[in-house]
């Protein structure tokens, strides 16, 4: 199992501090509360309000980019190495 790349970690931290309370002026074409940028980064359709990124721990960062999907303080890849469930 590889380690989390520094670039991905920096992106995850940057996205985790950004607000998801957005409006159409902020680039939320479908009005679902996720910016178009976040939806594209997370692999969902920014034009479909029913297609929203999965955010298991409600951190405001989609699981695809979140280093700690269950928000327990342990990064997912560390939990997997230790045989623990990252979700």
HTML snippet that shows the backbone in 3Dmol.js (N, CA, C, O; Angstrom):
<script src="https://3Dmol.org/build/3Dmol-min.js"></script>
<div id="view" style="width:600px;height:400px;position:relative"></div>
<script>
const pdb = `
ATOM      1  N   UNK A   1       0.861  -1.175   0.000  1.00  0.00           N
ATOM      2  CA  UNK A   1       0.000   0.000   0.000  1.00  0.00           C
ATOM      3  C   UNK A   1       0.902   1.231   0.000  1.00  0.00           C
ATOM      4  O   UNK A   1       1.778   1.362   0.855  1.00  0.00           O
ATOM      5  N   UNK A   2       0.690   2.122  -0.947  1.00  0.00           N
ATOM      6  CA  UNK A   2       1.495   3.339  -1.031  1.00  0.00           C
ATOM      7  C   UNK A   2       1.061   4.382  -0.023  1.00  0.00           C
ATOM      8  O   UNK A   2      -0.029   4.310   0.546  1.00  0.00           O
ATOM      9  N   UNK A   3       1.918   5.335   0.182  1.00  0.00           N
ATOM     10  CA  UNK A   3       1.559   6.401   1.123  1.00  0.00           C
ATOM     11  C   UNK A   3       0.849   7.523   0.371  1.00  0.00           C
ATOM     12  O   UNK A   3       0.960   7.632  -0.850  1.00  0.00           O
ATOM     13  N   UNK A   4       0.140   8.331   1.094  1.00  0.00           N
ATOM     14  CA  UNK A   4      -0.589   9.449   0.517  1.00  0.00           C
ATOM     15  C   UNK A   4       0.402  10.469  -0.012  1.00  0.00           C
ATOM     16  O   UNK A   4       1.318  10.881   0.698  1.00  0.00           O
ATOM     17  N   UNK A   5       0.217  10.874  -1.257  1.00  0.00           N
ATOM     18  CA  UNK A   5       1.158  11.827  -1.843  1.00  0.00           C
ATOM     19  C   UNK A   5       1.018  13.188  -1.166  1.00  0.00           C
ATOM     20  O   UNK A   5      -0.089  13.572  -0.790  1.00  0.00           O
ATOM     21  N   UNK A   6       2.105  13.916  -1.006  1.00  0.00           N
ATOM     22  CA  UNK A   6       2.051  15.241  -0.386  1.00  0.00           C
ATOM     23  C   UNK A   6       1.114  16.192  -1.126  1.00  0.00           C
ATOM     24  O   UNK A   6       0.451  17.018  -0.498  1.00  0.00           O
ATOM     25  N   UNK A   7       1.052  16.085  -2.462  1.00  0.00           N
ATOM     26  CA  UNK A   7       0.166  16.953  -3.238  1.00  0.00           C
ATOM     27  C   UNK A   7      -1.293  16.653  -2.931  1.00  0.00           C
ATOM     28  O   UNK A   7      -2.085  17.578  -2.747  1.00  0.00           O
ATOM     29  N   UNK A   8      -1.668  15.370  -2.872  1.00  0.00           N
ATOM     30  CA  UNK A   8      -3.039  14.999  -2.554  1.00  0.00           C
ATOM     31  C   UNK A   8      -3.394  15.421  -1.134  1.00  0.00           C
ATOM     32  O   UNK A   8      -4.503  15.897  -0.892  1.00  0.00           O
ATOM     33  N   UNK A   9      -2.482  15.255  -0.204  1.00  0.00           N
ATOM     34  CA  UNK A   9      -2.721  15.675   1.172  1.00  0.00           C
ATOM     35  C   UNK A   9      -2.932  17.182   1.248  1.00  0.00           C
ATOM     36  O   UNK A   9      -3.844  17.642   1.935  1.00  0.00           O
ATOM     37  N   UNK A  10      -2.103  17.955   0.552  1.00  0.00           N
ATOM     38  CA  UNK A  10      -2.253  19.412   0.545  1.00  0.00           C
ATOM     39  C   UNK A  10      -3.595  19.806  -0.055  1.00  0.00           C
ATOM     40  O   UNK A  10      -4.259  20.709   0.454  1.00  0.00           O
ATOM     41  N   UNK A  11      -4.004  19.136  -1.138  1.00  0.00           N
ATOM     42  CA  UNK A  11      -5.296  19.425  -1.756  1.00  0.00           C
ATOM     43  C   UNK A  11      -6.432  19.100  -0.794  1.00  0.00           C
ATOM     44  O   UNK A  11      -7.381  19.874  -0.668  1.00  0.00           O
ATOM     45  N   UNK A  12      -6.340  17.961  -0.117  1.00  0.00           N
ATOM     46  CA  UNK A  12      -7.379  17.571   0.835  1.00  0.00           C
ATOM     47  C   UNK A  12      -7.493  18.578   1.973  1.00  0.00           C
ATOM     48  O   UNK A  12      -8.598  18.941   2.376  1.00  0.00           O
ATOM     49  N   UNK A  13      -6.364  19.024   2.486  1.00  0.00           N
ATOM     50  CA  UNK A  13      -6.393  20.009   3.570  1.00  0.00           C
ATOM     51  C   UNK A  13      -6.956  21.338   3.093  1.00  0.00           C
ATOM     52  O   UNK A  13      -7.724  21.984   3.807  1.00  0.00           O
ATOM     53  N   UNK A  14      -6.579  21.746   1.894  1.00  0.00           N
ATOM     54  CA  UNK A  14      -7.096  22.994   1.333  1.00  0.00           C
ATOM     55  C   UNK A  14      -8.598  22.918   1.145  1.00  0.00           C
ATOM     56  O   UNK A  14      -9.314  23.853   1.501  1.00  0.00           O
ATOM     57  N   UNK A  15      -9.084  21.823   0.594  1.00  0.00           N
ATOM     58  CA  UNK A  15     -10.514  21.668   0.368  1.00  0.00           C
ATOM     59  C   UNK A  15     -11.286  21.524   1.669  1.00  0.00           C
ATOM     60  O   UNK A  15     -12.440  21.945   1.750  1.00  0.00           O
ATOM     61  N   UNK A  16     -10.670  20.936   2.688  1.00  0.00           N
ATOM     62  CA  UNK A  16     -11.385  20.720   3.943  1.00  0.00           C
ATOM     63  C   UNK A  16     -11.672  22.017   4.684  1.00  0.00           C
ATOM     64  O   UNK A  16     -12.594  22.067   5.498  1.00  0.00           O
ATOM     65  N   UNK A  17     -10.908  23.059   4.422  1.00  0.00           N
ATOM     66  CA  UNK A  17     -11.157  24.323   5.107  1.00  0.00           C
ATOM     67  C   UNK A  17     -12.056  25.248   4.306  1.00  0.00           C
ATOM     68  O   UNK A  17     -12.452  26.309   4.790  1.00  0.00           O
ATOM     69  N   UNK A  18     -12.378  24.850   3.081  1.00  0.00           N
ATOM     70  CA  UNK A  18     -13.259  25.694   2.278  1.00  0.00           C
ATOM     71  C   UNK A  18     -14.710  25.415   2.646  1.00  0.00           C
ATOM     72  O   UNK A  18     -15.056  24.302   3.042  1.00  0.00           O
ATOM     73  N   UNK A  19     -15.548  26.423   2.513  1.00  0.00           N
ATOM     74  CA  UNK A  19     -16.956  26.303   2.875  1.00  0.00           C
ATOM     75  C   UNK A  19     -17.758  25.717   1.728  1.00  0.00           C
ATOM     76  O   UNK A  19     -17.501  26.009   0.560  1.00  0.00           O
ATOM     77  N   UNK A  20     -18.737  24.883   2.076  1.00  0.00           N
ATOM     78  CA  UNK A  20     -19.635  24.360   1.057  1.00  0.00           C
ATOM     79  C   UNK A  20     -20.964  25.099   1.058  1.00  0.00           C
ATOM     80  O   UNK A  20     -21.872  24.711   0.323  1.00  0.00           O
ATOM     81  N   UNK A  21     -21.111  26.141   1.850  1.00  0.00           N
ATOM     82  CA  UNK A  21     -22.270  27.015   1.778  1.00  0.00           C
ATOM     83  C   UNK A  21     -22.054  27.965   0.621  1.00  0.00           C
ATOM     84  O   UNK A  21     -21.471  29.037   0.783  1.00  0.00           O
ATOM     85  N   UNK A  22     -22.523  27.572  -0.539  1.00  0.00           N
ATOM     86  CA  UNK A  22     -22.247  28.327  -1.750  1.00  0.00           C
ATOM     87  C   UNK A  22     -23.543  28.732  -2.424  1.00  0.00           C
ATOM     88  O   UNK A  22     -24.613  28.207  -2.115  1.00  0.00           O
ATOM     89  N   UNK A  23     -23.434  29.653  -3.330  1.00  0.00           N
ATOM     90  CA  UNK A  23     -24.574  30.080  -4.126  1.00  0.00           C
ATOM     91  C   UNK A  23     -24.206  29.949  -5.588  1.00  0.00           C
ATOM     92  O   UNK A  23     -23.085  29.564  -5.920  1.00  0.00           O
ATOM     93  N   UNK A  24     -25.147  30.268  -6.463  1.00  0.00           N
ATOM     94  CA  UNK A  24     -24.883  30.187  -7.901  1.00  0.00           C
ATOM     95  C   UNK A  24     -23.709  31.071  -8.286  1.00  0.00           C
ATOM     96  O   UNK A  24     -22.955  30.733  -9.199  1.00  0.00           O
ATOM     97  N   UNK A  25     -23.540  32.209  -7.598  1.00  0.00           N
ATOM     98  CA  UNK A  25     -22.432  33.107  -7.904  1.00  0.00           C
ATOM     99  C   UNK A  25     -21.082  32.472  -7.582  1.00  0.00           C
ATOM    100  O   UNK A  25     -20.059  32.865  -8.143  1.00  0.00           O
ATOM    101  N   UNK A  26     -21.078  31.501  -6.686  1.00  0.00           N
ATOM    102  CA  UNK A  26     -19.843  30.833  -6.289  1.00  0.00           C
ATOM    103  C   UNK A  26     -19.525  29.636  -7.181  1.00  0.00           C
ATOM    104  O   UNK A  26     -18.542  28.936  -6.939  1.00  0.00           O
ATOM    105  N   UNK A  27     -20.338  29.389  -8.207  1.00  0.00           N
ATOM    106  CA  UNK A  27     -20.079  28.289  -9.116  1.00  0.00           C
ATOM    107  C   UNK A  27     -20.768  26.995  -8.735  1.00  0.00           C
ATOM    108  O   UNK A  27     -20.173  25.923  -8.852  1.00  0.00           O
ATOM    109  N   UNK A  28     -22.007  27.069  -8.283  1.00  0.00           N
ATOM    110  CA  UNK A  28     -22.800  25.885  -7.968  1.00  0.00           C
ATOM    111  C   UNK A  28     -23.956  25.833  -8.964  1.00  0.00           C
ATOM    112  O   UNK A  28     -25.068  26.258  -8.652  1.00  0.00           O
ATOM    113  N   UNK A  29     -23.695  25.318 -10.143  1.00  0.00           N
ATOM    114  CA  UNK A  29     -24.666  25.346 -11.238  1.00  0.00           C
ATOM    115  C   UNK A  29     -25.971  24.630 -10.921  1.00  0.00           C
ATOM    116  O   UNK A  29     -27.026  25.049 -11.398  1.00  0.00           O
ATOM    117  N   UNK A  30     -25.928  23.553 -10.125  1.00  0.00           N
ATOM    118  CA  UNK A  30     -27.149  22.799  -9.851  1.00  0.00           C
ATOM    119  C   UNK A  30     -27.783  23.128  -8.498  1.00  0.00           C
ATOM    120  O   UNK A  30     -28.829  22.573  -8.159  1.00  0.00           O
ATOM    121  N   UNK A  31     -27.166  24.021  -7.721  1.00  0.00           N
ATOM    122  CA  UNK A  31     -27.757  24.483  -6.464  1.00  0.00           C
ATOM    123  C   UNK A  31     -27.817  23.436  -5.368  1.00  0.00           C
ATOM    124  O   UNK A  31     -28.682  23.515  -4.495  1.00  0.00           O
ATOM    125  N   UNK A  32     -26.918  22.451  -5.387  1.00  0.00           N
ATOM    126  CA  UNK A  32     -26.964  21.391  -4.385  1.00  0.00           C
ATOM    127  C   UNK A  32     -26.065  21.638  -3.176  1.00  0.00           C
ATOM    128  O   UNK A  32     -25.995  20.807  -2.271  1.00  0.00           O
ATOM    129  N   UNK A  33     -25.373  22.789  -3.161  1.00  0.00           N
ATOM    130  CA  UNK A  33     -24.514  23.111  -2.027  1.00  0.00           C
ATOM    131  C   UNK A  33     -23.053  22.746  -2.225  1.00  0.00           C
ATOM    132  O   UNK A  33     -22.215  23.092  -1.393  1.00  0.00           O
ATOM    133  N   UNK A  34     -22.735  22.064  -3.296  1.00  0.00           N
ATOM    134  CA  UNK A  34     -21.348  21.721  -3.638  1.00  0.00           C
ATOM    135  C   UNK A  34     -20.951  22.545  -4.849  1.00  0.00           C
ATOM    136  O   UNK A  34     -21.697  22.603  -5.827  1.00  0.00           O
ATOM    137  N   UNK A  35     -19.788  23.184  -4.801  1.00  0.00           N
ATOM    138  CA  UNK A  35     -19.341  23.963  -5.955  1.00  0.00           C
ATOM    139  C   UNK A  35     -19.085  23.027  -7.134  1.00  0.00           C
ATOM    140  O   UNK A  35     -18.809  21.840  -6.962  1.00  0.00           O
ATOM    141  N   UNK A  36     -19.184  23.591  -8.331  1.00  0.00           N
ATOM    142  CA  UNK A  36     -18.893  22.810  -9.536  1.00  0.00           C
ATOM    143  C   UNK A  36     -17.484  22.233  -9.457  1.00  0.00           C
ATOM    144  O   UNK A  36     -17.254  21.086  -9.839  1.00  0.00           O
ATOM    145  N   UNK A  37     -16.551  23.027  -8.964  1.00  0.00           N
ATOM    146  CA  UNK A  37     -15.164  22.576  -8.834  1.00  0.00           C
ATOM    147  C   UNK A  37     -15.068  21.345  -7.934  1.00  0.00           C
ATOM    148  O   UNK A  37     -14.408  20.367  -8.284  1.00  0.00           O
ATOM    149  N   UNK A  38     -15.733  21.395  -6.764  1.00  0.00           N
ATOM    150  CA  UNK A  38     -15.696  20.259  -5.843  1.00  0.00           C
ATOM    151  C   UNK A  38     -16.344  19.027  -6.476  1.00  0.00           C
ATOM    152  O   UNK A  38     -15.834  17.914  -6.346  1.00  0.00           O
ATOM    153  N   UNK A  39     -17.474  19.234  -7.164  1.00  0.00           N
ATOM    154  CA  UNK A  39     -18.142  18.094  -7.782  1.00  0.00           C
ATOM    155  C   UNK A  39     -17.274  17.456  -8.859  1.00  0.00           C
ATOM    156  O   UNK A  39     -17.179  16.231  -8.935  1.00  0.00           O
ATOM    157  N   UNK A  40     -16.645  18.274  -9.685  1.00  0.00           N
ATOM    158  CA  UNK A  40     -15.774  17.728 -10.725  1.00  0.00           C
ATOM    159  C   UNK A  40     -14.586  17.002 -10.095  1.00  0.00           C
ATOM    160  O   UNK A  40     -14.183  15.943 -10.577  1.00  0.00           O
ATOM    161  N   UNK A  41     -14.027  17.559  -9.031  1.00  0.00           N
ATOM    162  CA  UNK A  41     -12.894  16.929  -8.341  1.00  0.00           C
ATOM    163  C   UNK A  41     -13.296  15.608  -7.692  1.00  0.00           C
ATOM    164  O   UNK A  41     -12.482  14.692  -7.571  1.00  0.00           O
ATOM    165  N   UNK A  42     -14.554  15.519  -7.279  1.00  0.00           N
ATOM    166  CA  UNK A  42     -15.043  14.331  -6.583  1.00  0.00           C
ATOM    167  C   UNK A  42     -15.711  13.327  -7.521  1.00  0.00           C
ATOM    168  O   UNK A  42     -16.132  12.256  -7.084  1.00  0.00           O
ATOM    169  N   UNK A  43     -15.811  13.669  -8.807  1.00  0.00           N
ATOM    170  CA  UNK A  43     -16.356  12.742  -9.792  1.00  0.00           C
ATOM    171  C   UNK A  43     -17.865  12.719  -9.897  1.00  0.00           C
ATOM    172  O   UNK A  43     -18.433  11.729 -10.357  1.00  0.00           O
ATOM    173  N   UNK A  44     -18.536  13.798  -9.475  1.00  0.00           N
ATOM    174  CA  UNK A  44     -19.988  13.867  -9.627  1.00  0.00           C
ATOM    175  C   UNK A  44     -20.353  14.940 -10.646  1.00  0.00           C
ATOM    176  O   UNK A  44     -19.513  15.748 -11.041  1.00  0.00           O
ATOM    177  N   UNK A  45     -21.608  14.939 -11.065  1.00  0.00           N
ATOM    178  CA  UNK A  45     -22.085  15.828 -12.124  1.00  0.00           C
ATOM    179  C   UNK A  45     -22.486  17.184 -11.548  1.00  0.00           C
ATOM    180  O   UNK A  45     -23.449  17.259 -10.786  1.00  0.00           O
ATOM    181  N   UNK A  46     -21.772  18.259 -11.892  1.00  0.00           N
ATOM    182  CA  UNK A  46     -22.086  19.586 -11.359  1.00  0.00           C
ATOM    183  C   UNK A  46     -23.380  20.182 -11.913  1.00  0.00           C
ATOM    184  O   UNK A  46     -23.794  21.261 -11.490  1.00  0.00           O
ATOM    185  N   UNK A  47     -24.017  19.491 -12.851  1.00  0.00           N
ATOM    186  CA  UNK A  47     -25.276  19.979 -13.419  1.00  0.00           C
ATOM    187  C   UNK A  47     -26.477  19.156 -12.956  1.00  0.00           C
ATOM    188  O   UNK A  47     -27.598  19.407 -13.399  1.00  0.00           O
ATOM    189  N   UNK A  48     -26.265  18.187 -12.081  1.00  0.00           N
ATOM    190  CA  UNK A  48     -27.336  17.327 -11.586  1.00  0.00           C
ATOM    191  C   UNK A  48     -27.392  17.434 -10.064  1.00  0.00           C
ATOM    192  O   UNK A  48     -26.499  16.940  -9.376  1.00  0.00           O
ATOM    193  N   UNK A  49     -28.435  18.076  -9.533  1.00  0.00           N
ATOM    194  CA  UNK A  49     -28.528  18.323  -8.093  1.00  0.00           C
ATOM    195  C   UNK A  49     -28.665  17.036  -7.289  1.00  0.00           C
ATOM    196  O   UNK A  49     -28.413  17.035  -6.085  1.00  0.00           O
ATOM    197  N   UNK A  50     -29.064  15.932  -7.940  1.00  0.00           N
ATOM    198  CA  UNK A  50     -29.205  14.659  -7.231  1.00  0.00           C
ATOM    199  C   UNK A  50     -27.895  13.873  -7.178  1.00  0.00           C
ATOM    200  O   UNK A  50     -27.777  12.909  -6.421  1.00  0.00           O
ATOM    201  N   UNK A  51     -26.922  14.279  -7.973  1.00  0.00           N
ATOM    202  CA  UNK A  51     -25.626  13.604  -8.008  1.00  0.00           C
ATOM    203  C   UNK A  51     -24.642  14.419  -7.176  1.00  0.00           C
ATOM    204  O   UNK A  51     -24.003  15.345  -7.675  1.00  0.00           O
ATOM    205  N   UNK A  52     -24.533  14.060  -5.900  1.00  0.00           N
ATOM    206  CA  UNK A  52     -23.649  14.796  -4.991  1.00  0.00           C
ATOM    207  C   UNK A  52     -22.524  13.882  -4.509  1.00  0.00           C
ATOM    208  O   UNK A  52     -22.703  12.667  -4.437  1.00  0.00           O
ATOM    209  N   UNK A  53     -21.382  14.453  -4.184  1.00  0.00           N
ATOM    210  CA  UNK A  53     -20.265  13.641  -3.698  1.00  0.00           C
ATOM    211  C   UNK A  53     -20.600  12.937  -2.387  1.00  0.00           C
ATOM    212  O   UNK A  53     -21.302  13.489  -1.539  1.00  0.00           O
ATOM    213  N   UNK A  54     -20.096  11.719  -2.226  1.00  0.00           N
ATOM    214  CA  UNK A  54     -20.262  10.999  -0.964  1.00  0.00           C
ATOM    215  C   UNK A  54     -19.327  11.609   0.067  1.00  0.00           C
ATOM    216  O   UNK A  54     -18.139  11.803  -0.192  1.00  0.00           O
ATOM    217  N   UNK A  55     -19.874  11.909   1.235  1.00  0.00           N
ATOM    218  CA  UNK A  55     -19.107  12.490   2.335  1.00  0.00           C
ATOM    219  C   UNK A  55     -19.484  11.739   3.611  1.00  0.00           C
ATOM    220  O   UNK A  55     -20.302  12.215   4.399  1.00  0.00           O
ATOM    221  N   UNK A  56     -18.893  10.581   3.808  1.00  0.00           N
ATOM    222  CA  UNK A  56     -19.249   9.667   4.892  1.00  0.00           C
ATOM    223  C   UNK A  56     -19.217  10.316   6.267  1.00  0.00           C
ATOM    224  O   UNK A  56     -20.087  10.050   7.096  1.00  0.00           O
ATOM    225  N   UNK A  57     -18.228  11.160   6.520  1.00  0.00           N
ATOM    226  CA  UNK A  57     -18.080  11.749   7.852  1.00  0.00           C
ATOM    227  C   UNK A  57     -18.620  13.172   7.961  1.00  0.00           C
ATOM    228  O   UNK A  57     -18.408  13.835   8.976  1.00  0.00           O
ATOM    229  N   UNK A  58     -19.309  13.643   6.934  1.00  0.00           N
ATOM    230  CA  UNK A  58     -19.893  15.001   6.919  1.00  0.00           C
ATOM    231  C   UNK A  58     -18.857  16.078   7.213  1.00  0.00           C
ATOM    232  O   UNK A  58     -19.143  17.062   7.895  1.00  0.00           O
ATOM    233  N   UNK A  59     -17.658  15.882   6.693  1.00  0.00           N
ATOM    234  CA  UNK A  59     -16.578  16.843   6.924  1.00  0.00           C
ATOM    235  C   UNK A  59     -16.597  17.998   5.931  1.00  0.00           C
ATOM    236  O   UNK A  59     -15.875  18.981   6.100  1.00  0.00           O
ATOM    237  N   UNK A  60     -17.428  17.878   4.891  1.00  0.00           N
ATOM    238  CA  UNK A  60     -17.433  18.889   3.845  1.00  0.00           C
ATOM    239  C   UNK A  60     -16.420  18.597   2.759  1.00  0.00           C
ATOM    240  O   UNK A  60     -16.218  19.409   1.856  1.00  0.00           O
ATOM    241  N   UNK A  61     -15.782  17.444   2.843  1.00  0.00           N
ATOM    242  CA  UNK A  61     -14.802  17.004   1.854  1.00  0.00           C
ATOM    243  C   UNK A  61     -15.221  15.613   1.390  1.00  0.00           C
ATOM    244  O   UNK A  61     -15.404  14.713   2.208  1.00  0.00           O
ATOM    245  N   UNK A  62     -15.373  15.437   0.083  1.00  0.00           N
ATOM    246  CA  UNK A  62     -15.843  14.144  -0.412  1.00  0.00           C
ATOM    247  C   UNK A  62     -14.853  13.036  -0.066  1.00  0.00           C
ATOM    248  O   UNK A  62     -13.653  13.273   0.076  1.00  0.00           O
ATOM    249  N   UNK A  63     -15.382  11.826   0.066  1.00  0.00           N
ATOM    250  CA  UNK A  63     -14.555  10.682   0.439  1.00  0.00           C
ATOM    251  C   UNK A  63     -13.405  10.468  -0.537  1.00  0.00           C
ATOM    252  O   UNK A  63     -12.325  10.031  -0.141  1.00  0.00           O
ATOM    253  N   UNK A  64     -13.633  10.772  -1.808  1.00  0.00           N
ATOM    254  CA  UNK A  64     -12.599  10.595  -2.837  1.00  0.00           C
ATOM    255  C   UNK A  64     -11.336  11.398  -2.515  1.00  0.00           C
ATOM    256  O   UNK A  64     -10.230  10.965  -2.837  1.00  0.00           O
ATOM    257  N   UNK A  65     -11.491  12.553  -1.887  1.00  0.00           N
ATOM    258  CA  UNK A  65     -10.358  13.418  -1.567  1.00  0.00           C
ATOM    259  C   UNK A  65     -10.013  13.446  -0.080  1.00  0.00           C
ATOM    260  O   UNK A  65      -8.977  13.988   0.306  1.00  0.00           O
ATOM    261  N   UNK A  66     -10.870  12.868   0.752  1.00  0.00           N
ATOM    262  CA  UNK A  66     -10.701  12.917   2.205  1.00  0.00           C
ATOM    263  C   UNK A  66      -9.726  11.840   2.669  1.00  0.00           C
ATOM    264  O   UNK A  66      -9.936  10.657   2.401  1.00  0.00           O
ATOM    265  N   UNK A  67      -8.686  12.231   3.346  1.00  0.00           N
ATOM    266  CA  UNK A  67      -7.686  11.282   3.842  1.00  0.00           C
ATOM    267  C   UNK A  67      -8.200  10.478   5.035  1.00  0.00           C
ATOM    268  O   UNK A  67      -7.614   9.455   5.389  1.00  0.00           O
ATOM    269  N   UNK A  68      -9.307  10.938   5.667  1.00  0.00           N
ATOM    270  CA  UNK A  68      -9.869  10.271   6.843  1.00  0.00           C
ATOM    271  C   UNK A  68     -11.390  10.231   6.687  1.00  0.00           C
ATOM    272  O   UNK A  68     -12.095  11.071   7.247  1.00  0.00           O
ATOM    273  N   UNK A  69     -11.898   9.252   5.923  1.00  0.00           N
ATOM    274  CA  UNK A  69     -13.317   9.198   5.578  1.00  0.00           C
ATOM    275  C   UNK A  69     -14.256   9.111   6.773  1.00  0.00           C
ATOM    276  O   UNK A  69     -15.372   9.626   6.709  1.00  0.00           O
ATOM    277  N   UNK A  70     -13.835   8.474   7.857  1.00  0.00           N
ATOM    278  CA  UNK A  70     -14.733   8.342   9.007  1.00  0.00           C
ATOM    279  C   UNK A  70     -14.459   9.374  10.101  1.00  0.00           C
ATOM    280  O   UNK A  70     -15.116   9.372  11.142  1.00  0.00           O
ATOM    281  N   UNK A  71     -13.487  10.252   9.860  1.00  0.00           N
ATOM    282  CA  UNK A  71     -13.191  11.369  10.762  1.00  0.00           C
ATOM    283  C   UNK A  71     -12.850  10.916  12.185  1.00  0.00           C
ATOM    284  O   UNK A  71     -13.227  11.562  13.162  1.00  0.00           O
ATOM    285  N   UNK A  72     -12.132   9.796  12.281  1.00  0.00           N
ATOM    286  CA  UNK A  72     -11.756   9.293  13.602  1.00  0.00           C
ATOM    287  C   UNK A  72     -10.342   9.695  14.013  1.00  0.00           C
ATOM    288  O   UNK A  72      -9.847   9.283  15.063  1.00  0.00           O
ATOM    289  N   UNK A  73      -9.697  10.505  13.169  1.00  0.00           N
ATOM    290  CA  UNK A  73      -8.353  10.959  13.488  1.00  0.00           C
ATOM    291  C   UNK A  73      -7.250  10.086  12.907  1.00  0.00           C
ATOM    292  O   UNK A  73      -6.067  10.405  13.029  1.00  0.00           O
ATOM    293  N   UNK A  74      -7.640   8.986  12.276  1.00  0.00           N
ATOM    294  CA  UNK A  74      -6.669   8.083  11.636  1.00  0.00           C
ATOM    295  C   UNK A  74      -6.887   8.128  10.134  1.00  0.00           C
ATOM    296  O   UNK A  74      -8.010   7.947   9.663  1.00  0.00           O
ATOM    297  N   UNK A  75      -5.809   8.369   9.371  1.00  0.00           N
ATOM    298  CA  UNK A  75      -5.928   8.383   7.913  1.00  0.00           C
ATOM    299  C   UNK A  75      -6.317   6.996   7.425  1.00  0.00           C
ATOM    300  O   UNK A  75      -5.901   5.983   7.988  1.00  0.00           O
ATOM    301  N   UNK A  76      -7.120   6.969   6.369  1.00  0.00           N
ATOM    302  CA  UNK A  76      -7.628   5.708   5.829  1.00  0.00           C
ATOM    303  C   UNK A  76      -6.515   4.718   5.506  1.00  0.00           C
ATOM    304  O   UNK A  76      -6.624   3.537   5.836  1.00  0.00           O
ATOM    305  N   UNK A  77      -5.460   5.178   4.875  1.00  0.00           N
ATOM    306  CA  UNK A  77      -4.397   4.240   4.488  1.00  0.00           C
ATOM    307  C   UNK A  77      -3.690   3.652   5.711  1.00  0.00           C
ATOM    308  O   UNK A  77      -3.222   2.515   5.658  1.00  0.00           O
ATOM    309  N   UNK A  78      -3.607   4.402   6.801  1.00  0.00           N
ATOM    310  CA  UNK A  78      -3.019   3.874   8.040  1.00  0.00           C
ATOM    311  C   UNK A  78      -3.949   2.816   8.632  1.00  0.00           C
ATOM    312  O   UNK A  78      -3.489   1.770   9.090  1.00  0.00           O
ATOM    313  N   UNK A  79      -5.259   3.087   8.624  1.00  0.00           N
ATOM    314  CA  UNK A  79      -6.220   2.108   9.135  1.00  0.00           C
ATOM    315  C   UNK A  79      -6.155   0.813   8.331  1.00  0.00           C
ATOM    316  O   UNK A  79      -6.219  -0.276   8.903  1.00  0.00           O
ATOM    317  N   UNK A  80      -6.028   0.924   7.008  1.00  0.00           N
ATOM    318  CA  UNK A  80      -5.943  -0.273   6.172  1.00  0.00           C
ATOM    319  C   UNK A  80      -4.677  -1.066   6.481  1.00  0.00           C
ATOM    320  O   UNK A  80      -4.720  -2.294   6.551  1.00  0.00           O
ATOM    321  N   UNK A  81      -3.562  -0.384   6.665  1.00  0.00           N
ATOM    322  CA  UNK A  81      -2.302  -1.054   7.004  1.00  0.00           C
ATOM    323  C   UNK A  81      -2.436  -1.803   8.328  1.00  0.00           C
ATOM    324  O   UNK A  81      -1.893  -2.896   8.488  1.00  0.00           O
ATOM    325  N   UNK A  82      -3.165  -1.206   9.280  1.00  0.00           N
ATOM    326  CA  UNK A  82      -3.338  -1.805  10.607  1.00  0.00           C
ATOM    327  C   UNK A  82      -4.476  -2.825  10.650  1.00  0.00           C
ATOM    328  O   UNK A  82      -4.717  -3.441  11.688  1.00  0.00           O
ATOM    329  N   UNK A  83      -5.175  -3.004   9.529  1.00  0.00           N
ATOM    330  CA  UNK A  83      -6.266  -3.967   9.482  1.00  0.00           C
ATOM    331  C   UNK A  83      -7.572  -3.444  10.031  1.00  0.00           C
ATOM    332  O   UNK A  83      -8.471  -4.227  10.338  1.00  0.00           O
ATOM    333  N   UNK A  84      -7.696  -2.130  10.161  1.00  0.00           N
ATOM    334  CA  UNK A  84      -8.917  -1.504  10.666  1.00  0.00           C
ATOM    335  C   UNK A  84      -9.774  -1.031   9.496  1.00  0.00           C
ATOM    336  O   UNK A  84      -9.271  -0.843   8.388  1.00  0.00           O
ATOM    337  N   UNK A  85     -11.058  -0.840   9.742  1.00  0.00           N
ATOM    338  CA  UNK A  85     -11.983  -0.373   8.705  1.00  0.00           C
ATOM    339  C   UNK A  85     -11.935   1.151   8.621  1.00  0.00           C
ATOM    340  O   UNK A  85     -12.248   1.822   9.604  1.00  0.00           O
ATOM    341  N   UNK A  86     -11.550   1.718   7.472  1.00  0.00           N
ATOM    342  CA  UNK A  86     -11.459   3.170   7.350  1.00  0.00           C
ATOM    343  C   UNK A  86     -12.810   3.866   7.254  1.00  0.00           C
ATOM    344  O   UNK A  86     -12.868   5.095   7.213  1.00  0.00           O
ATOM    345  N   UNK A  87     -13.885   3.107   7.219  1.00  0.00           N
ATOM    346  CA  UNK A  87     -15.210   3.712   7.167  1.00  0.00           C
ATOM    347  C   UNK A  87     -15.957   3.428   8.439  1.00  0.00           C
ATOM    348  O   UNK A  87     -17.101   3.855   8.592  1.00  0.00           O
TER     349      UNK A  87
END
`;
const viewer = $3Dmol.createViewer("view");
viewer.addModel(pdb, "pdb");
viewer.setStyle({}, {cartoon: {color: "spectrum"}});
viewer.zoomTo();
viewer.render();
</script>
